[in-house]
Amino acid sequence: MPALSLLRQHPRTFLLTAAAVPLALAAVIDDVRVRHQLEAARRDPLTGLPHRDGLTAHGERQLTTRRRADDLLILVLDGNGFKAINDDYGHAAGDTVVITLAQRLRQWSAARQGLAARLGGDEFGAAVRLPREHFAQELAGLRAHMDRPVPYEGLLLPFTVSIGAAYAADLPGRLLSDVLRAADVSMYKVKTGKEPFPYLGTEADAGVKPVNGRRPGRPGTHLDLAAVGADGRAER
């Protein structure tokens, strides 16, 4: 039936339907906006990388959706001398370093079916697929990739990172958060010279108990909980 005839026979129905279209469209637009806001909240605003929770969730999915997890490698990277960059060149330079490191790690991880994340400050994590026989060569390549000087306002800022790693297959039955802790402890041991690079986190590393909610050796772990105020700052 022609649309004009329908309009003549059912004008009220047509008007109600026409009025509902903008409302439905507005609901769809609002839903998309909310989804975008939620997605933005899950990502670090400076680098665009997911946060720790995003990395952990991604790694857990990898463990449950693949029959074999032998090649699932978790990495933790931490900058060396980041405070000096901020002190000597300013926080804008520090932000440039963080953004550059994020871009480099994202690129490297994506090429290995992986995901990169910012854990905080100049610390990053990644979950990648990396055959064990290529582990040493690939980690050496990653370190060289990350350690290149960072361009900033006509300067080349020297910067290096410490890298820790742990294979999920070496920690059977462990949660991804435990594997991440093993990689974090691995990074710290490499950073402090207790282990040579590259070093793979072990079951013992995964079982290291946090101090005041942080890995032993991190800034703040020496504080007595009773001396920490409600806002998380040390009381003077």
C-alpha positions in Angstrom: 0.0 0.0 0.0 1.4 3.4 -0.8 2.8 5.4 2.1 0.4 8.3 1.5 -2.6 5.9 1.8 -1.2 4.5 5.0 -0.8 8.0 6.4 -4.4 8.9 5.5 -5.8 5.8 7.1 -3.6 5.7 10.2 -2.4 9.2 10.9 -2.1 8.7 14.7 0.0 5.6 14.3 2.3 7.3 11.8 2.8 10.3 14.1 3.6 8.0 17.1 6.1 6.0 15.1 7.7 9.1 13.7 8.0 10.5 17.3 9.6 7.3 18.5 12.4 7.4 16.0 14.3 10.3 17.6 13.9 8.7 21.0 15.3 5.4 19.8 18.1 7.1 18.1 18.9 9.1 21.2 19.0 5.9 23.3 21.4 4.3 20.8 23.7 7.4 20.9 23.6 7.5 24.7 24.5 3.8 24.8 27.4 4.3 22.5 28.6 7.3 24.6 28.4 5.3 27.8 30.4 2.4 26.2 33.0 4.9 25.0 33.3 6.4 28.5 33.7 2.9 30.1 36.3 2.0 27.5 38.2 5.2 28.2 38.1 4.6 31.9 39.8 1.2 31.4 42.7 2.9 29.6 45.5 5.1 30.8 44.8 8.6 29.7 48.4 9.5 28.9 49.4 6.4 26.8 46.1 4.9 25.8 47.2 1.5 27.1 45.0 -0.7 29.4 45.6 -0.7 33.1 46.8 -3.6 35.2 43.3 -5.1 35.4 43.1 -5.1 31.6 46.4 -7.0 31.3 45.3 -9.5 33.9 41.9 -10.1 32.3 43.6 -10.6 28.9 46.1 -13.1 30.2 43.4 -15.0 32.0 41.4 -15.3 28.7 44.5 -16.5 27.0 44.9 -19.3 29.6 41.3 -20.4 29.3 40.8 -20.2 25.6 43.9 -21.9 24.4 44.6 -25.6 24.9 48.3 -25.0 25.4 49.7 -22.1 27.4 53.3 -23.1 27.0 54.2 -19.9 25.1 52.3 -17.4 27.2 54.9 -15.0 28.6 54.2 -12.2 31.1 56.6 -9.3 31.2 57.2 -6.4 33.6 59.3 -3.5 32.5 60.5 -0.7 34.7 62.5 2.4 33.8 65.9 3.2 35.1 66.5 6.7 36.3 63.1 8.1 35.4 63.2 10.6 38.4 66.3 12.1 36.9 64.5 12.8 33.6 61.8 14.6 35.5 64.3 16.5 37.6 66.6 17.5 34.8 64.3 18.1 31.9 60.8 18.6 33.5 57.6 16.6 33.7 56.8 17.2 30.0 59.9 15.4 29.1 59.0 12.6 31.5 55.6 12.3 29.9 57.3 12.1 26.5 59.4 9.2 27.7 56.4 7.4 29.1 54.4 7.8 25.8 57.4 6.7 23.7 58.0 3.6 25.8 54.3 2.8 25.6 54.3 3.0 21.8 57.4 0.9 21.5 56.0 -1.8 23.8 52.6 -1.8 22.1 54.2 -2.3 18.7 56.5 -5.1 19.9 53.7 -6.9 21.8 51.2 -6.6 18.9 53.7 -8.3 16.6 53.7 -11.3 19.0 49.9 -11.7 19.5 50.1 -9.8 22.7 48.8 -6.9 24.8 50.8 -4.1 26.5 49.6 -2.2 29.6 50.8 0.6 31.8 51.0 -0.5 35.4 51.9 2.9 36.7 54.5 5.6 36.4 57.3 4.3 34.1 56.3 0.7 34.7 54.7 -1.4 32.0 53.5 -5.0 31.6 52.8 -7.2 28.6 51.3 -10.6 27.8 52.7 -12.1 24.6 53.0 -15.4 22.8 56.6 -16.3 22.7 58.1 -19.8 22.0 60.5 -20.7 24.7 63.3 -21.5 22.3 63.3 -17.8 21.2 63.0 -16.4 24.7 66.6 -15.1 25.2 66.9 -13.7 21.7 63.5 -12.0 21.8 64.1 -10.5 25.2 67.5 -9.1 24.2 65.8 -7.6 21.1 63.0 -6.0 23.3 65.6 -4.5 25.6 67.5 -3.0 22.7 64.2 -1.7 21.2 63.2 0.0 24.5 66.6 1.3 25.4 66.9 3.6 22.4 67.2 7.3 23.3 64.0 9.2 23.4 63.7 12.3 21.1 62.5 15.4 23.0 62.7 19.1 21.8 65.8 18.5 19.7 67.5 16.4 22.4 68.0 12.6 22.7 67.2 11.6 26.2 69.2 8.5 27.3 66.9 5.9 28.9 67.0 2.2 29.7 64.6 -0.3 31.2 64.8 -3.4 33.4 62.8 -6.4 32.2 61.4 -9.3 34.1 59.5 -12.3 32.7 57.6 -15.4 33.7 56.0 -18.2 31.7 52.5 -19.2 32.8 53.4 -22.8 32.1 56.1 -22.7 34.8 53.5 -21.8 37.4 50.7 -24.4 36.8 47.5 -23.7 38.8 48.5 -20.1 39.5 46.3 -17.1 38.7 47.5 -14.6 36.2 48.1 -12.2 39.0 50.6 -14.6 40.5 52.4 -14.9 37.2 52.5 -11.2 37.0 54.0 -11.1 40.5 56.7 -13.6 39.5 57.5 -11.4 36.5 57.6 -8.3 38.8 60.0 -10.0 41.2 62.1 -11.2 38.2 62.4 -7.6 37.0 63.5 -6.4 40.5 66.1 -9.1 40.7 67.5 -8.1 37.3 67.3 -4.4 38.2 69.3 -4.9 41.4 71.8 -7.3 39.9 70.7 -10.3 41.9 70.0 -12.3 38.7 71.4 -11.9 35.2 69.3 -10.8 32.3 67.2 -12.5 31.1 65.8 -14.2 34.1 62.5 -16.1 34.3 60.4 -15.9 37.4 60.0 -19.0 39.4 57.4 -20.6 41.7 59.2 -19.0 44.7 59.0 -15.6 43.0 55.3 -16.0 42.5 54.9 -16.8 46.2 56.7 -13.7 47.4 54.4 -12.1 50.0 53.7 -8.3 49.5 54.7 -5.8 52.1 52.1 -3.1 52.8 50.4 -4.3 49.5 53.6 -3.9 47.4 56.4 -6.1 46.3 59.3 -6.1 48.8 61.9 -3.6 47.7 59.5 -1.1 46.2 59.4 2.5 47.6 57.1 2.6 50.6 57.4 -1.0 51.6 59.6 -0.1 54.5 56.8 2.0 56.1 55.0 0.7 59.2 51.3 0.5 58.5 50.6 2.3 61.7 52.6 5.3 60.4 50.6 5.6 57.3 47.7 8.1 57.3 44.2 7.5 56.0 45.1 9.1 52.6 48.0 6.6 52.1 50.7 9.1 52.8 53.3 8.7 55.5 52.5 10.7 58.6 55.2 13.2 59.6 
